[in-house]
Amino acid sequence: MERTKSKKAFEEAIKYIPGGVNSPVRALKAVGETPLFIDHAADNKIYDIDGNSFTDYCLSWGVFLLGHAHPKVNKAVVEAVGRGTSYGIPSLQETELAKLVNTCFPTMQRVRFVNSGTEATMSAIRLARGYTGRNYIVKFEGHYHGHADHLLVSAGSGVARLGKSSSAGVPESFVSQTIVVPYNDTVALEQLFKEKGNEIAAIILEPVAANMGVVPPQEGYLKFLRELTLQYHSLLIFDEVITGFRLSVGGAQKLYGIEPDLTTIGKIVGGGFPAAAFGGKAEIMQMLAPDGPVYQAGTLSGNPIAMSAGIATLSELMQAGFYDKLNAKVDKFESELREAILNKGMVLNRVGPMFTLFFKEGKVENFSDVRQTDQERFARFFRYMFSKGIYVSPSQFESNFISIKHTEEDLSRFVDLTRQFEK
Ligand code: KE4
């Protein structure tokens, strides 16, 4: 595969950008490759500057449920740009997207837009602390909620790969009130709440973990978390930056029938533009400035371009039958892939249109299971698929994503190539 231009571009990028990338996981360090430089993308494919094309299962880390460069999203954005790209003053598009979010997520009675998932979770936690007057936050091993200092503790995604319990540059005092517990475990959590429950502001979790690879909640676990937090008057925060609008039009909370107090969303809601949001019960959200004492702000928050992209995106995925069509495709893919990996030392975890192939025997139900995976073998699998024109998410600690634009042929080819993979 010709990669000369990307390699040259990477050498040039490294001279100006740390690691040559603007986000660590893009560097492909985990899989022993150098990054692609993309020329353009459309639907289910990305095209690099050397003229190679790849079927894309990373989709800009889960943004493109509709596929890249959706014509209706592009049209909305082009029209919006002509009216100016930011006002720093309210626009109708902000209320329009907030109403669509509220329609999809009825628990989000009030919505505040921000520019990234990190901002959303950081703000939601500040709000939870402000509302409850408590300081402790509980998160789970291997769950990733962005790179705010107090959340970079035993996180998943890129940090999991680094094997650090927290990032350099984060003083111990910043994480001293962040408690990390094992995922899918009830005993540790019950014990913790017995000891500190009335000091805990909130539990935050990915309702279906994706940043350690896809690891679903065990039967009844989300209900257990909801009951435990109600019992101790702590808040339950669902970080649906990945699961939101993906597992259903109302994310994981609709799929599993659990009502969190606060929710964060991102990726899909911005339609490929920097937009995310946090929201929840009106009585909690009204604690936010300018009405309440919890400060939160942002120059470009709710900008009309991202709002227009989000409105066009949600209008598409809210169409009747969208998820039935998507999930029917993925159901067939799952059953064929399960057959293909029999006796190959691989575990498939799948929820909705997201999935991870783990390179180990047995099961993967928590972070310690994930840590037992053979990451070198995963890296060989990545490079094998890469050589065949398939771009899987470049880390064992990530999810793969299927868009509405992935074809049955794409999925069958993924299955066939996985079946043939031996090394
Ligand atoms: P951002 O700040 O990257 O927009 O969102 C942070 C975030 C929050 N919550 C969840 C559940 C997330 O998955 C993320 C970001 N996801 C990673 C990939 N797993 C983004 C990719 C990257 O870091 O480059």
Boltz pocket constraint, residues with backbone or C-beta under 6 A from the ligand:
constraints:
  - pocket:
      binder: B
      contacts: [[A, 23], [A, 24], [A, 25], [A, 26], [A, 61], [A, 115], [A, 116], [A, 117], [A, 118], [A, 119], [A, 121], [A, 144], [A, 145], [A, 146], [A, 147], [A, 157], [A, 158], [A, 206], [A, 210], [A, 211], [A, 239], [A, 240], [A, 241], [A, 242], [A, 266], [A, 267], [A, 276], [A, 397], [A, 398]]
      max_distance: 6.0
